[in-house]
């Protein structure tokens, strides 16, 4: 199985955290949390709506960076819960990539390398289903399909 932390390790090696390391116990706990299957009831209402919001944001334009999504989310939702857990956005984005709901691509703009996120056909289909239904159980199922844990 591909190591889901591979990109994180590489990024850490190339940044100011290059001398920082996790103990074996910490590494196992991180992997356990990333791979943990969750039920829809495990998420707060805000967390449940974040994946849908991200899909809606990505469907409106041709890709956004994590920072653009974060700023748009802060302006739209205006919740202390999300502001205090900004890193959660990247957890959701990673899960959505793993589920092939979105994809990311590194691009160079104005001399800077940026990671842009794009909605995939699967994400468009799930978003359309979300917007059509009024059944809370179907919506919970769609949220789980979008961001409920790694497959």
C-alpha positions as CSV (number, residue, x, y, z in Angstrom):
1,X,0.0,0.0,0.0
2,X,1.3,3.5,-0.9
3,X,2.3,5.5,2.1
4,X,-0.2,8.3,2.5
5,X,2.4,10.4,4.3
6,X,5.0,10.2,1.5
7,X,4.3,13.7,0.2
8,X,4.3,15.1,3.7
9,X,7.7,13.6,4.5
10,X,9.2,15.0,1.3
11,X,7.8,18.5,2.0
12,X,9.1,18.4,5.6
13,X,12.5,17.3,4.4
14,X,12.7,20.4,2.2
15,X,11.5,23.0,4.7
16,X,12.5,24.5,8.0
17,X,11.2,21.3,9.6
18,X,14.0,19.2,8.0
19,X,15.6,18.5,11.4
20,X,12.3,17.6,13.0
21,X,11.3,14.0,13.4
22,X,8.4,12.0,14.7
23,X,8.9,9.0,17.0
24,X,7.8,5.6,15.7
25,X,4.8,5.8,18.0
26,X,3.8,9.2,16.7
27,X,4.2,8.0,13.1
28,X,1.9,5.0,13.8
29,X,-0.7,7.2,15.4
30,X,-0.7,9.7,12.5
31,X,-1.1,6.8,10.0
32,X,-3.9,5.3,12.2
33,X,-5.8,8.7,12.2
34,X,-5.4,9.2,8.5
35,X,-6.6,5.8,7.6
36,X,-9.4,5.6,10.2
37,X,-12.8,4.9,8.6
38,X,-15.4,7.2,10.0
39,X,-19.2,7.3,10.1
40,X,-21.1,10.4,9.1
41,X,-22.0,10.9,12.8
42,X,-18.3,11.4,13.7
43,X,-18.2,14.8,11.9
44,X,-19.5,18.1,13.3
45,X,-22.1,19.9,11.1
46,X,-19.3,22.3,9.9
47,X,-17.0,19.5,9.0
48,X,-19.8,17.8,7.1
49,X,-20.5,20.9,5.1
50,X,-16.8,21.7,4.4
51,X,-16.3,19.0,1.7
52,X,-19.5,20.1,-0.1
53,X,-18.3,23.7,0.1
54,X,-14.9,22.8,-1.3
55,X,-16.6,21.0,-4.3
56,X,-18.9,24.0,-4.9
57,X,-15.9,26.4,-4.8
58,X,-13.9,24.2,-7.2
59,X,-16.8,23.8,-9.6
60,X,-17.0,27.6,-10.0
61,X,-13.4,28.2,-11.2
62,X,-10.6,26.3,-12.9
63,X,-8.7,25.3,-9.8
64,X,-7.8,27.0,-6.5
65,X,-4.9,26.8,-4.2
66,X,-5.3,25.6,-0.6
67,X,-4.8,29.2,0.6
68,X,-7.5,30.5,-1.8
69,X,-9.9,27.8,-0.6
70,X,-9.0,28.6,3.1
71,X,-9.6,32.3,2.6
72,X,-12.9,31.8,0.8
73,X,-14.0,29.3,3.5
74,X,-13.2,31.8,6.2
75,X,-15.1,34.6,4.5
76,X,-18.1,32.4,3.8
77,X,-18.5,30.3,6.9
78,X,-17.1,32.7,9.5
79,X,-16.8,30.0,12.2
80,X,-14.4,30.0,15.1
81,X,-14.4,26.2,14.9
82,X,-12.9,26.2,11.5
83,X,-10.5,29.1,12.1
84,X,-9.0,27.3,15.1
85,X,-8.5,24.1,13.0
86,X,-7.2,25.4,9.7
87,X,-5.1,22.3,9.1
88,X,-8.3,20.3,8.9
89,X,-8.8,21.8,5.4
90,X,-5.7,20.0,4.2
91,X,-6.9,16.7,5.8
92,X,-10.2,17.0,3.9
93,X,-8.4,17.9,0.6
94,X,-6.1,14.9,1.0
95,X,-9.0,12.6,1.7
96,X,-10.9,14.0,-1.3
97,X,-7.9,13.3,-3.5
98,X,-7.6,9.8,-2.2
99,X,-11.3,9.2,-3.1
100,X,-10.7,10.8,-6.5
101,X,-13.3,13.5,-5.9
102,X,-10.7,16.2,-6.6
103,X,-7.2,16.2,-8.0
104,X,-4.2,18.4,-7.4
105,X,-1.5,19.7,-9.7
106,X,1.6,21.7,-9.1
107,X,1.9,24.8,-11.2
108,X,4.4,27.7,-11.3
109,X,2.8,31.2,-11.2
110,X,4.8,34.4,-10.8
111,X,7.9,32.4,-10.0
112,X,6.2,30.4,-7.2
113,X,5.2,26.7,-7.2
114,X,1.6,26.4,-6.1
115,X,-0.6,23.3,-5.6
116,X,-3.9,23.8,-7.3
117,X,-7.0,21.7,-6.7
118,X,-9.5,20.7,-9.4
119,X,-12.8,19.0,-9.2
120,X,-13.0,15.6,-10.9
121,X,-16.1,14.1,-12.7
122,X,-16.8,11.9,-9.6
123,X,-16.8,15.1,-7.5
124,X,-19.2,16.9,-10.0
125,X,-21.5,13.9,-9.9
126,X,-21.6,13.8,-6.1
127,X,-22.1,17.5,-5.9
128,X,-25.1,17.3,-8.3
129,X,-26.6,14.5,-6.2
130,X,-26.1,16.6,-3.1
131,X,-27.8,19.6,-4.6
132,X,-30.8,17.5,-5.9
133,X,-31.6,15.6,-2.7
134,X,-33.4,16.8,0.4
135,X,-33.1,13.5,2.3
136,X,-30.7,13.9,5.3
137,X,-29.6,10.3,5.2
138,X,-28.7,10.6,1.5
139,X,-26.8,13.8,2.2
140,X,-24.9,12.1,5.1
141,X,-24.0,9.2,2.8
142,X,-22.8,11.7,0.1
143,X,-20.6,13.5,2.7
144,X,-19.1,10.1,3.7
145,X,-18.4,9.3,0.1
146,X,-16.7,12.7,-0.4
147,X,-14.6,13.0,2.7
148,X,-15.4,10.1,5.2
149,X,-12.0,8.5,5.4
150,X,-9.4,6.9,3.1
151,X,-10.5,4.0,0.9
